[in-house]
Amino acid sequence: MRILVAYATTEGQTRKICRFVSDRLAGNGHTVELLNVADAEGLDAARFDAAVLAGSVHVGKLQPALIAFARAQAGALAERPTLFLQVSLAAAGQAPEDWEELRAIARESFDEAGWTPGRIEHVAGAFRFSEYDFFRTWAMRWIAAQQGQKVDPKSDREYTDWGALGAAVDDWARSAAEQR
């Protein structure tokens, strides 16, 4: 299959996740195009057999560029198997209210885009202190403390479960191939 992997990223963890996904899909024999949605002008998603979109949650929202991309490509995306990877720190936890908020963010974002992904996977992100300014560092430390997490602002901390992500991508790709 020809698969588009399109993403928006703020600090880089979503890009890292999408590189992993692209490598995994290519390793399983698929042709993959990895693309930051900021560079997607003129792209026709209809030339792909399937698509993976990914974005990260910041202050309760996904990146506007990702929503704009999904809106622009909604017709083509609706006609093929799709997977949406929603990256967030909340996905690392077990709090039911956080999970309901993540589901609501996805619903609201894709209502705005006029497209519904075929499958949504929530992927735990990372604290990227090396990318934060003073104020973001302070805010992220506060968020971590609210969740009972101890973090070192001098080092990044990754929560992504690469094994679970790989299994989810493999499962989606098998299903997508059967749909084509």
ABEGO torsion letter per residue (X at the ends): XBBBBBBBBAAGAAAAAAAAAAAAAAAAGBBBBBBBAAAABGBBAAABABBBBBBBBBGGBBBAAAAAAAAAAAAAAAABBBBBBBBBAAAABABAAAAAAAAAAAAAAAAAAGBBBABBBBBBBBBBAAABBAAAAAAAAAAAAAAGBBBBAABBBBABBAAAAAAAAAAAAAAAAAAX
